[in-house]
Amino acid sequence: MGLDQWVAIRGEEEPIGYWRKHPDLHGWMDELWRRKQWKTLADSLGSAEAVKDFFRRQSEAIRKYYLGEATAEEAGIFNQVELPLAEPDILQCMEAVRRDALPETSGFFFGESDHTEEQRQEDLAILEKCLEAVRQGKEVVYSSWW
């Protein structure tokens, strides 16, 4: 058990890259996913009443998730969710890796991120492959399972 993470080209079986228990990278991707979710939400909700209704539904979705009646994505939980990565996302992640600025992240069975130069180089090599694929017009997604 634990945090498994990968990036892949949508529709292809073989992943571009894989990480095992790299929670800080997962935390960065989780923050990206939430920013994208909030932008979509902000664009679609126009009133305070709509925001209240959204949070009421969200609380119900979380309850259903833990009862096995809703997916993680429906409950707003970043687990087994495909996150499309655009070129700016990948470049920002690469910069965070270079600066050792991934957010410190922990979770049940997440393990600890390795802050060595070797791990940074591995992360950058995988992200470079993602960047190449996106520049070729392919859709790259990040996903995880914990």
MITOR-276902 format. One line per 2 residues: number of its first residue (from 1); their letters; for each residue x, y, z of C-alpha. Coordinates in Angstrom, 2 decimals, decimal comma, always signed. Example, Ala and Ser with C-alpha at 12.3 -4.5 7.8 and 13.67 -1.06 7.14 Angstrom:
<nodes>
1 = AS = +12,30 -4,50 +7,80 | +13,67 -1,06 +7,14;
</nodes>
This chain:
<nodes>
1 = MG = +0,00 +0,00 +0,00 | +1,09 +3,52 -0,57;
3 = LD = +1,20 +6,41 -2,98 | +1,71 +5,39 -6,62;
5 = QW = +1,96 +8,18 -9,21 | +2,43 +8,27 -12,94;
7 = VA = +2,22 +10,48 -16,00 | +0,96 +9,07 -19,26;
9 = IR = -0,29 +10,01 -22,69 | -4,05 +9,62 -22,65;
11 = GE = -5,03 +6,45 -24,45 | -1,62 +4,77 -24,18;
13 = EE = -1,01 +1,91 -21,78 | +2,67 +2,51 -21,02;
15 = PI = +3,28 +5,49 -18,72 | +5,83 +8,18 -19,51;
17 = GY = +7,04 +8,05 -15,93 | +6,26 +6,54 -12,54;
19 = WR = +6,95 +7,54 -8,95 | +6,48 +5,54 -5,77;
21 = KH = +5,84 +7,55 -2,61 | +6,86 +11,02 -3,78;
23 = PD = +4,31 +12,99 -1,72 | +5,81 +16,44 -2,33;
25 = LH = +5,35 +16,04 -6,10 | +1,84 +14,76 -5,45;
27 = GW = +1,17 +17,81 -3,27 | +2,22 +20,08 -6,14;
29 = MD = -0,12 +18,25 -8,52 | -2,93 +18,37 -5,94;
31 = EL = -2,53 +22,15 -5,66 | -2,61 +22,46 -9,46;
33 = WR = -5,76 +20,34 -9,65 | -7,44 +22,44 -6,97;
35 = RK = -6,47 +25,71 -8,70 | -8,01 +24,41 -11,92;
37 = QW = -11,12 +23,22 -10,05 | -11,56 +26,62 -8,35;
39 = KT = -11,13 +28,51 -11,62 | -13,86 +26,38 -13,19;
41 = LA = -16,03 +26,90 -10,11 | -15,44 +30,65 -10,01;
43 = DS = -16,29 +30,91 -13,71 | -19,53 +28,97 -13,28;
45 = LG = -20,93 +30,33 -9,98 | -22,39 +33,77 -9,96;
47 = SA = -24,03 +34,25 -6,56 | -23,42 +33,68 -2,87;
49 = EA = -26,38 +31,29 -2,85 | -24,78 +29,23 -5,64;
51 = VK = -21,53 +28,99 -3,61 | -23,45 +27,83 -0,48;
53 = DF = -25,29 +25,25 -2,56 | -22,01 +24,02 -4,04;
55 = FR = -20,47 +23,45 -0,59 | -23,59 +21,70 +0,67;
57 = RQ = -23,43 +19,32 -2,30 | -19,68 +18,88 -1,82;
59 = SE = -20,13 +17,81 +1,83 | -22,73 +15,28 +0,74;
61 = AI = -20,37 +13,98 -1,98 | -17,57 +13,46 +0,56;
63 = RK = -19,94 +11,50 +2,79 | -20,98 +9,36 -0,19;
65 = YY = -17,32 +8,78 -1,15 | -16,56 +7,26 +2,24;
67 = LG = -19,66 +5,10 +1,92 | -18,48 +3,93 -1,51;
69 = EA = -21,30 +5,74 -3,31 | -19,28 +8,48 -5,06;
71 = TA = -15,95 +8,70 -6,85 | -12,97 +10,57 -5,43;
73 = EE = -13,33 +13,22 -8,14 | -17,01 +13,75 -7,31;
75 = AG = -16,01 +14,22 -3,65 | -13,18 +16,64 -4,43;
77 = IF = -10,50 +14,19 -3,31 | -7,39 +14,05 -5,48;
79 = NQ = -7,04 +10,28 -5,76 | -7,46 +8,21 -8,94;
81 = VE = -8,18 +11,44 -10,84 | -6,62 +12,23 -14,21;
83 = LP = -5,11 +15,73 -14,24 | -4,38 +16,99 -17,77;
85 = LA = -1,02 +18,78 -17,89 | -0,53 +21,70 -20,26;
87 = EP = +2,87 +23,08 -21,23 | +2,76 +25,90 -18,61;
89 = DI = +1,88 +23,38 -15,88 | +4,85 +21,19 -16,75;
91 = LQ = +7,24 +24,15 -16,96 | +6,06 +25,44 -13,55;
93 = CM = +6,49 +21,99 -12,01 | +9,98 +21,69 -13,49;
95 = EA = +10,90 +25,05 -11,97 | +9,57 +23,96 -8,56;
97 = VR = +11,64 +20,75 -8,80 | +14,78 +22,70 -9,79;
99 = RD = +14,38 +25,08 -6,85 | +13,50 +22,22 -4,45;
101 = AL = +10,24 +24,10 -3,89 | +7,66 +21,31 -4,03;
103 = PE = +5,25 +21,70 -1,09 | +5,97 +19,46 +1,87;
105 = TS = +3,13 +16,95 +1,74 | +2,13 +14,05 +3,95;
107 = GF = -0,68 +11,55 +3,96 | -1,67 +8,08 +5,02;
109 = FF = +0,89 +5,67 +3,48 | +2,43 +8,53 +1,42;
111 = GE = +6,00 +7,98 +2,63 | +8,54 +10,79 +2,32;
113 = SD = +9,97 +12,52 -0,72 | +13,67 +12,09 -1,45;
115 = HT = +15,30 +15,53 -1,70 | +18,48 +14,31 -3,38;
117 = EE = +19,97 +15,62 -6,60 | +19,42 +12,17 -8,11;
119 = QR = +15,66 +12,39 -7,41 | +15,49 +15,92 -8,85;
121 = QE = +17,22 +14,75 -12,03 | +14,82 +11,79 -12,34;
123 = DL = +11,83 +14,11 -11,84 | +13,14 +16,54 -14,46;
125 = AI = +13,81 +13,74 -16,96 | +10,22 +12,48 -16,63;
127 = LE = +8,81 +16,00 -16,86 | +10,95 +16,70 -19,94;
129 = KC = +9,36 +13,66 -21,63 | +5,95 +15,06 -20,70;
131 = LE = +6,88 +18,42 -22,20 | +8,02 +16,78 -25,44;
133 = AV = +4,75 +14,84 -25,70 | +2,63 +17,95 -25,11;
135 = RQ = +4,62 +19,87 -27,71 | +3,85 +17,04 -30,16;
137 = GK = +0,15 +17,64 -29,54 | -0,43 +14,69 -27,23;
139 = EV = -2,55 +14,92 -24,08 | -0,48 +14,16 -20,98;
141 = VY = -2,20 +13,33 -17,70 | -0,96 +12,85 -14,14;
143 = SS = -2,72 +10,35 -11,91 | -2,18 +8,68 -8,58;
145 = WW = -3,57 +6,00 -6,36 | -3,25 +5,92 -2,61;
</nodes>
